[in-house]
Amino acid sequence: MFGDNIARTITMILIAAAVFTAVQAISGLITRASSKRKVNKRLAVAETLESELQVMPKQQLESVLRGVFEEDEWILVALGGVLGGAIGLWQGALVLYLQ
């Protein structure tokens, strides 16, 4: 009987600690998200970016985007090939199955 009370007490302490930790983590996430929204609103990041991109010539925009994706371009090409091949095989198998 005495051991059961200790086990329940320990269980309740562990549950309370887990709930407290979860609440702290969620509170931190909400605070960070709220701070991020406030900073973005004050700096008007979206509006500034949109206005700058609208006046930027297409060739300059293409060169900026090319610079960003140049390093990972081979991954995009390889992934496109793999996905295209997989879908082609699936489509071929489906056609053969339906005949």
ZIMOBEL-V103454 format. One line per field, one symbol per residue. phi: phi as a letter, one per 40 degrees, with the letter a starting at -180 (. if undefined). Layout:
phi: ???
This chain:
phi: .ccccccccccccccccccccccccccccccccccccccccccfdccccccccccccdcccccccccccdcbccccccccccccccccccccccccccc
